Amino acid sequence: MSTYTYREVLNQVQQLTDDEKLQLLEDVIASMRLRRASEEPQKEQHLHNVMEFRGFAKELWKGVDVEKYIDEERNSWDG
């Protein structure tokens, strides 16, 4: 998996439509909330059903050839 610099990510974000930027922000915030919840003490942690995340960040996958992505990911494991 490649590592992106802040500038590379920012340049990609700037190419998105306003709707895509809003969706990205919503997805990032949701991800941060999930991480934060997992860091809370066990007694305060809220449990979630995995199905609550259905469709999460689906805009990020629009136009992506899933088979090609999986193949590239698997190939990256080999070194």
N, C-alpha and C positions, 0 to 999 in steps of 0.2 A: 504494500500500500504506500502510495507516495505521500510525502509530507509537503503541505502547502504553507507558504509564508503568509503573513497577515495581508500584505499587499496583493498577492495573487488572489486570495479569497475576496478581498475588497473589490478588486477589478472584476471578478466574476459576478459579485453581487450587484455592482453598478450596471451590469448588462441585463439584469432581470427587469421585468415589468413591475409597476407599482404593486399590482396584486400578488405577484410572485414574491416580492420583498416582504409584504405583509404576512404571507403564508410562512416564509422563512423565519421571520421574527416570532410568530406564534409557535412554530416548531422548536425554535431555540429556547424560548421561555418555558415551554412544556418540558423540554429535556432538562433544563436547569432545575425546575421544580421537582422532577423525578429524582434527580441526583441529590438535591437538598433533602428531600423526604427520606431518602435512603441513609442519609447521614444523621438524621434525628435519632434521639434515643429510642430504643425499641418500643417503650410504652407509648410514645407519641406517634409512632410510625403508622401511616394509613396503608392498609393492604389494598392492592388493586388486582382485578382480574385481567389477564393478558389481553382479552378481547376488547378492553377499553382502548387499546392502542391501535385498533384496526384503522387503517388509512393514515396513520401518523406519517407525516412527511412524504405523502404520496406524490406531491408536486416535484420533489427532488428526483423521482424515478421516471418522470415523463420523458419519453423519447429514448430511454436507455434500453439497449438490447440486453435483457437479463441473462440469457445464455452466454453471451460474449463476456459480460461483466463477471459472471461466476467463473468462466474459464480463465480469465485474466487474473482473478483473485487466487485461484488454485495454483496457477503457474507462478505467482509471486511467492508462494510458500516454499518453493523449491530453491530459492536463493536468488 
